[in-house]
Every structure is written in structure tokens, then in C-alpha cells.
Amino acid sequence: MTKISKETKIKAINECLLHRRKCSLAYVARRYGMSRTNFRTMVAAYEHHGPTIFTVPSKITADFRIQLVRRMLQNQASYLETAAHFGFLGLGQITAWRKIYL
């Protein structure tokens, strides 16, 4: 898979948000060579935190992982909602942390 620059990701997200009624999220993701799931996660986190999700990554500690999973379970939040809330784009890691926690 090709690495996509932060600038390109922000450009794609802004295009998606600007033209949300005219084109689908899947169309924009495909146009920029991103998976639909990852792009959806990026858009949700961007709407919640802004462009800092790409420039100031979350510091991953044991406490961060526990807080993330606890909030997810207490609020019955989806992986996407949890990722957006915490500004963390690793859905696969969230899945693994949840399994470990349970």
C-alpha cells in the first residue's frame, strides 16, 4: 500500500466535507487511493479534533488504552466513535485492546 502524505489526507477530507452532498465518502476515498473504512475514521476524527490528528499523534500509554476501552464499553460506542473521540486512527489496535481488556 502506498503511503499517503498528511497534506493529501487533509486535502481529501476537506474535499469530502466541502462536497458532502454532491459526492460520497467512498468516491473521495477511492479517488485518493485510501480504504473507505480508514478514510471514514479520518473524517470523523478530523471533525472532532481538526488537522492536529495528523500533526500531534496521541501518546499511547497503558492508561490511554484503558481509558479508551472503558469509555467505549461504558458508552456502548462503536470503534469509529471511539477513534473519533480520542483522535486515534488505529481501529485494529482498538479491537486488540478491547479483546485484551475483556
C-alpha positions as CSV (number, residue, x, y, z in Angstrom):
1,M,0.0,0.0,0.0
2,T,1.3,3.5,-0.9
3,K,2.0,5.9,1.9
4,I,-0.3,9.0,1.6
5,S,1.0,12.3,2.9
6,K,-0.6,14.3,5.6
7,E,-1.3,17.1,3.2
8,T,-3.1,14.7,0.8
9,K,-5.2,13.3,3.6
10,I,-6.2,16.8,4.7
11,K,-7.0,17.8,1.1
12,A,-9.2,14.7,0.7
13,I,-11.0,15.3,4.0
14,N,-11.7,18.9,3.1
15,E,-12.9,17.9,-0.3
16,C,-15.2,15.4,1.3
17,L,-16.6,17.8,3.9
18,L,-17.0,20.6,1.3
19,H,-18.8,18.4,-1.2
20,R,-20.6,16.0,1.1
21,R,-23.9,16.4,-0.6
22,K,-22.5,16.0,-4.1
23,C,-20.2,13.1,-3.7
24,S,-19.9,10.2,-1.4
25,L,-17.2,9.4,1.1
26,A,-16.4,6.2,-0.8
27,Y,-15.8,8.2,-4.0
28,V,-13.4,10.6,-2.4
29,A,-11.5,7.7,-0.6
30,R,-11.2,5.8,-3.9
31,R,-10.1,9.0,-5.8
32,Y,-7.2,9.4,-3.3
33,G,-6.3,5.8,-3.0
34,M,-7.5,5.2,0.5
35,S,-9.6,2.5,2.0
36,R,-13.2,3.6,2.7
37,T,-13.0,2.4,6.4
38,N,-9.7,4.3,7.1
39,F,-11.0,7.4,5.3
40,R,-14.3,7.3,7.3
41,T,-12.2,7.1,10.5
42,M,-10.0,10.0,9.4
43,V,-13.0,12.2,8.6
44,A,-14.7,11.5,11.9
45,A,-11.5,12.2,13.9
46,Y,-10.9,15.3,11.8
47,E,-14.4,16.7,12.5
48,H,-13.8,16.1,16.2
49,H,-10.2,17.3,16.6
50,G,-9.2,19.2,13.4
51,P,-6.0,18.7,11.5
52,T,-4.0,18.1,14.7
53,I,-4.8,14.4,14.4
54,F,-2.1,14.3,11.7
55,T,0.5,16.5,13.4
56,V,0.1,15.8,17.1
57,P,-0.3,12.0,17.5
58,S,-1.8,10.6,20.7
59,K,0.7,9.4,23.2
60,I,-0.1,5.7,23.6
61,T,0.3,4.6,27.2
62,A,-1.3,1.8,29.2
63,D,-3.6,4.4,30.8
64,F,-4.6,5.7,27.4
65,R,-5.6,2.2,26.3
66,I,-7.6,1.5,29.4
67,Q,-9.4,4.9,29.2
68,L,-10.2,4.3,25.5
69,V,-11.7,0.8,26.1
70,R,-13.6,1.8,29.2
71,R,-15.2,4.7,27.5
72,M,-16.1,2.5,24.5
73,L,-17.7,-0.1,26.8
74,Q,-19.5,2.4,29.1
75,N,-21.0,4.4,26.3
76,Q,-21.6,1.4,24.0
77,A,-19.7,3.3,21.4
78,S,-18.6,1.9,18.1
79,Y,-15.0,1.6,17.1
80,L,-15.5,4.6,14.8
81,E,-17.0,6.8,17.5
82,T,-14.2,5.8,19.9
83,A,-11.5,6.6,17.4
84,A,-13.0,10.0,16.6
85,H,-13.4,10.9,20.3
86,F,-9.8,10.0,21.1
87,G,-8.3,11.2,17.8
88,F,-6.7,7.8,17.3
89,L,-6.9,6.2,13.9
90,G,-5.9,2.7,14.6
91,L,-9.1,0.7,14.5
92,G,-7.2,-2.6,14.5
93,Q,-5.3,-1.6,17.7
94,I,-8.6,-0.6,19.4
95,T,-10.0,-4.0,18.5
96,A,-7.0,-5.7,20.0
97,W,-7.0,-3.6,23.2
98,R,-10.7,-4.3,23.7
99,K,-10.1,-8.1,23.5
100,I,-7.2,-7.8,25.9
101,Y,-9.3,-5.7,28.3
102,L,-12.2,-8.1,28.3
